[in-house]
């Protein structure tokens, strides 16, 4: 399960930032998770819970924002959500698109810091 190594990397990043800011407590970690990231949200949350047990981050919440797949349609010259992960085409005109604009994210977007 690669989600455990991802959870540990997220915690390492949060710990480094907390130390850089003078040892402040991290109350929550906000994560953007794209549908094409290859990471299962539920498995990541479970792995995160396991990784934080008996650590300074035991009370720290992982807040996951799921990012849908958005492609750029060259015909419409616009960004469009796709209707299905199996069908990468513009939902307005039906033009196939391989230009993914959003949906690959696996990014810590914010930390909620406390005292």
C-alpha positions, 0 to 999 in steps of 0.5 A, a space after each residue: 500500500 503506497 498510501 502509507 509512504 505518502 501519508 508519512 511524506 505528508 507528515 514529514 513535510 508538516 513536521 519540517 514546516 512546524 519546526 521551521 516556524 518555531 515548533 508550532 502545533 499543526 492542527 490540520 493538513 489540507 491536501 488536494 487529491 486529483 482523480 488521476 493521482 493514483 491515490 485512493 482517498 479512503 486508503 490514504 485516510 486510513 494510512 494517515 491515521 496509522 502513521 499518526 498514532 502515538 506521534 505529535 500529530 495524533 490529533 492533527 486532521 487530514 482534510 482532503 479536497 478531491 479534484 475532478 478531472 478537467 481537460 482543455 477542449 481545443 475546439 471550444 477553447 475552454 476547460 471542461 470537466 469530463 463525464 467519465 474517467 473512461 472518456 476524455 472528451 469535451 462534455 459540450 461538443 464531444 471532441 476528444 481531449 488528452 490535454 489534462 488541466 486538473 486532476 493529477 494533483 497530490 499536493 499539500 495546499 495548507 497547514 492549520 497551525 496552532 500554539 
